[in-house]
Amino acid sequence: MRNTRRTLEVWRRRPWHVLGGWLAGSLVAAVGLLFVVWLVAVVSRAGGFTGTTQAQVIRPPFVVGDLRDVATILGHNLLVLALHAMACVAGFIAGSSVPEQARRHQGIRRVIHDQCGRLAIAFVIGATIFSLSAQGLLIGTEAASVATRLQTSPGLLLVALLPHALLELTALFLPLAAWIIASRRGEWDQLLAATFVTVGISLPALVLAALIEVYVSPHWLAALLS
């Protein structure tokens, strides 16, 4: 906790030196996922894998909703944010706390601590890759279905959803961006502080994204498709 407080104090003096890298990384991840979604949607539509979309065009962002829709969207996003934040905490434990504990042991107990740290890091990386791949495939297939129902192209549909989607995805990927940057620099001891900061930034951004999705995106979508 002392290291975390010192880290937060250093970041407070130069906030954009740290936040700039995180925001850039999360924005790149968001754009990358949207590109994968577009690619999957195009391929799915070309292959005729459009399925049924009746339940997907009668709620935001396709029609204006209410506060219950805002709460539902926010609840789903908070679950994803919690998972990404826990990846940050797991990185802190695996990269900083476990190796520190390992130095206090000898023999087989030290070997176990060393291997647990490496396995935890590998698990976080694998789980993150799996999650992003699954999201790209699922959302891309759904986008193809919705585009077919609305008689538009997947590209135009994604442009219509950008006002909330880009903000939402950037906020959700912020803890993972901090995780990746810290892991590349070997700054595992900073990940607990990064968890607090990224979640604190992402929460209001997700609330704003949910409001845009429910009250703004339907009008933007209608204007583009008219």
C-alpha positions as CSV (number, residue, x, y, z in Angstrom):
1,M,0.0,0.0,0.0
2,R,2.9,2.3,0.6
3,N,4.1,1.7,-2.9
4,T,0.6,2.4,-4.3
5,R,0.4,5.7,-2.4
6,R,3.8,6.8,-3.7
7,T,2.8,5.8,-7.2
8,L,-0.4,7.8,-7.0
9,E,1.5,10.8,-5.6
10,V,4.0,10.7,-8.6
11,W,1.1,10.4,-11.1
12,R,-0.7,13.4,-9.5
13,R,2.3,15.6,-10.3
14,R,2.4,14.4,-14.0
15,P,-1.0,13.0,-14.7
16,W,-0.9,13.2,-18.5
17,H,2.5,11.5,-18.7
18,V,0.7,8.4,-17.5
19,L,-2.9,8.9,-18.7
20,G,-1.8,9.7,-22.2
21,G,-0.3,6.3,-22.8
22,W,-3.3,4.5,-21.2
23,L,-5.8,6.5,-23.3
24,A,-3.9,5.9,-26.5
25,G,-3.6,2.2,-25.8
26,S,-7.3,1.8,-25.0
27,L,-8.3,3.8,-28.0
28,V,-6.2,1.6,-30.3
29,A,-7.8,-1.5,-28.7
30,A,-11.3,0.0,-29.2
31,V,-10.6,0.8,-32.9
32,G,-9.0,-2.6,-33.4
33,L,-12.1,-4.4,-32.0
34,L,-14.4,-2.2,-34.1
35,F,-12.4,-3.2,-37.2
36,V,-12.7,-6.9,-36.3
37,V,-16.4,-6.4,-35.8
38,W,-16.7,-4.8,-39.2
39,L,-14.6,-7.5,-40.8
40,V,-16.6,-10.3,-39.2
41,A,-19.9,-8.6,-40.2
42,V,-18.8,-8.2,-43.8
43,V,-17.7,-11.8,-44.0
44,S,-20.8,-13.1,-42.2
45,R,-23.1,-11.1,-44.5
46,A,-21.3,-12.3,-47.6
47,G,-21.6,-15.9,-46.4
48,G,-25.3,-15.5,-45.6
49,F,-24.8,-16.0,-41.8
50,T,-27.2,-13.3,-40.7
51,G,-29.6,-15.3,-38.5
52,T,-32.6,-13.6,-36.9
53,T,-32.6,-10.0,-35.6
54,Q,-36.2,-9.4,-34.4
55,A,-35.2,-8.9,-30.8
56,Q,-32.2,-6.7,-31.6
57,V,-33.8,-3.7,-33.3
58,I,-36.5,-2.9,-30.8
59,R,-34.2,-1.5,-28.1
60,P,-31.4,1.1,-27.8
61,P,-29.4,2.1,-29.8
62,F,-32.0,1.4,-32.5
63,V,-34.9,3.1,-30.7
64,V,-35.0,5.6,-27.9
65,G,-35.2,4.0,-24.5
66,D,-35.6,5.0,-20.9
67,L,-33.6,5.0,-17.6
68,R,-34.2,1.2,-17.3
69,D,-32.3,0.7,-20.6
70,V,-29.6,3.0,-19.2
71,A,-29.4,0.8,-16.1
72,T,-29.3,-2.4,-18.1
73,I,-26.5,-1.2,-20.4
74,L,-24.5,0.2,-17.5
75,G,-24.9,-3.0,-15.6
76,H,-23.5,-5.1,-18.5
77,N,-20.6,-2.7,-18.9
78,L,-19.8,-2.6,-15.2
79,L,-19.4,-6.4,-15.2
80,V,-16.9,-6.2,-18.1
81,L,-15.1,-3.3,-16.4
82,A,-14.9,-5.4,-13.2
83,L,-13.4,-8.3,-15.1
84,H,-10.8,-6.0,-16.7
85,A,-10.0,-4.4,-13.4
86,M,-9.5,-7.8,-11.8
87,A,-7.0,-8.5,-14.6
88,C,-5.0,-5.5,-13.4
89,V,-5.2,-6.7,-9.8
90,A,-4.1,-10.2,-10.9
91,G,-1.2,-8.7,-12.7
92,F,-0.2,-6.8,-9.6
93,I,-0.3,-10.0,-7.5
94,A,1.4,-12.2,-10.1
95,G,4.1,-9.7,-11.1
96,S,4.8,-7.9,-7.8
97,S,3.3,-9.5,-4.7
98,V,4.1,-13.2,-5.5
99,P,7.8,-12.6,-6.5
100,E,8.2,-10.6,-3.3
101,Q,6.8,-13.6,-1.3
102,A,9.0,-16.0,-3.2
103,R,12.2,-14.3,-2.0
104,R,11.2,-15.2,1.5
105,H,11.1,-19.0,0.8
106,Q,13.6,-21.6,-0.2
107,G,13.6,-24.8,-2.2
108,I,10.4,-26.2,-3.6
109,R,8.2,-23.5,-1.9
110,R,10.2,-20.8,-3.8
111,V,9.9,-22.7,-7.1
112,I,6.1,-22.9,-6.6
113,H,5.8,-19.2,-5.9
114,D,7.9,-18.4,-9.0
115,Q,5.8,-20.6,-11.2
116,C,2.5,-19.4,-9.9
117,G,3.4,-15.9,-10.8
118,R,4.3,-16.8,-14.4
119,L,1.2,-19.0,-14.7
120,A,-1.0,-16.2,-13.5
121,I,0.4,-13.8,-16.0
122,A,-0.1,-16.3,-18.8
123,F,-3.7,-16.9,-17.7
124,V,-4.5,-13.2,-17.7
125,I,-3.0,-12.8,-21.2
126,G,-4.9,-15.9,-22.5
127,A,-8.2,-14.9,-20.9
128,T,-7.9,-11.4,-22.4
129,I,-7.2,-12.7,-25.9
130,F,-10.1,-15.1,-25.7
131,S,-12.4,-12.4,-24.4
132,L,-11.6,-10.0,-27.2
133,S,-11.8,-12.7,-29.9
134,A,-15.2,-13.9,-28.6
135,Q,-16.5,-10.3,-28.5
136,G,-15.4,-9.6,-32.0
137,L,-17.0,-12.7,-33.4
138,L,-20.3,-12.3,-31.4
139,I,-20.8,-8.6,-32.1
140,G,-19.7,-8.9,-35.7
141,T,-22.3,-11.6,-36.4
142,E,-25.0,-9.5,-34.7
143,A,-23.9,-6.5,-36.7
144,A,-24.3,-8.4,-39.9
145,S,-27.8,-9.5,-38.9
146,V,-28.9,-6.0,-37.8
147,A,-27.5,-4.4,-41.0
148,T,-29.4,-6.9,-43.1
149,R,-32.6,-6.1,-41.3
150,L,-32.2,-2.4,-41.6
151,Q,-31.1,-2.7,-45.2
152,T,-27.8,-1.0,-44.8
153,S,-24.1,-1.9,-44.9
154,P,-22.2,-3.0,-41.8
155,G,-19.8,-0.1,-42.2
156,L,-22.6,2.5,-42.2
157,L,-24.2,0.8,-39.2
158,L,-20.9,1.0,-37.2
159,V,-20.5,4.6,-38.1
160,A,-24.0,5.2,-36.7
161,L,-23.0,3.4,-33.5
162,L,-19.6,5.2,-33.1
163,P,-20.9,8.0,-30.8
164,H,-21.4,5.6,-27.9
165,A,-19.4,2.6,-29.0
166,L,-16.0,4.3,-29.2
167,L,-16.4,6.0,-25.8
168,E,-17.7,2.8,-24.2
169,L,-15.0,0.5,-25.6
170,T,-12.2,3.0,-24.8
171,A,-13.4,3.2,-21.2
172,L,-13.7,-0.6,-20.9
173,F,-10.2,-1.2,-22.3
174,L,-8.5,1.4,-20.1
175,P,-7.5,-1.1,-17.3
176,L,-6.2,-3.5,-19.9
177,A,-4.1,-0.7,-21.5
178,A,-2.6,0.1,-18.2
179,W,-1.9,-3.6,-17.6
180,I,-0.1,-4.0,-21.0
181,I,2.0,-0.9,-20.6
182,A,3.0,-1.8,-17.0
183,S,3.9,-5.4,-18.1
184,R,6.1,-4.2,-20.9
185,R,8.0,-2.0,-18.6
186,G,8.1,-4.5,-15.7
187,E,6.2,-2.0,-13.5
188,W,4.0,-4.6,-11.8
189,D,4.0,-2.8,-8.5
190,Q,2.1,0.1,-10.1
191,L,-0.9,-2.0,-11.2
192,L,-2.9,-1.6,-8.0
193,A,-2.7,2.2,-8.3
194,A,-3.5,1.8,-12.0
195,T,-6.6,-0.2,-11.1
196,F,-8.0,2.6,-8.9
197,V,-7.3,5.4,-11.4
198,T,-8.6,3.6,-14.5
199,V,-11.8,2.5,-12.8
200,G,-12.3,6.0,-11.5
201,I,-12.0,7.4,-15.0
202,S,-14.0,4.7,-16.7
203,L,-17.1,4.8,-14.5
204,P,-18.3,8.3,-15.5
205,A,-17.4,7.6,-19.1
206,L,-19.5,4.5,-19.1
207,V,-22.5,6.4,-17.6
208,L,-22.1,9.0,-20.4
209,A,-21.8,6.3,-23.1
210,A,-25.0,4.6,-21.8
211,L,-26.9,7.9,-21.9
212,I,-25.7,8.5,-25.5
213,E,-26.7,5.0,-26.6
214,V,-30.2,5.3,-25.2
215,Y,-31.0,8.9,-26.0
216,V,-28.7,10.1,-28.8
217,S,-27.6,7.2,-31.0
218,P,-31.2,6.3,-32.2
219,H,-31.6,9.8,-33.6
220,W,-28.1,9.7,-35.2
221,L,-28.9,6.3,-36.7
222,A,-32.2,7.4,-38.1
223,A,-30.5,10.5,-39.7
224,L,-27.8,8.4,-41.3
225,L,-30.2,5.7,-42.7
226,S,-32.9,8.1,-43.9
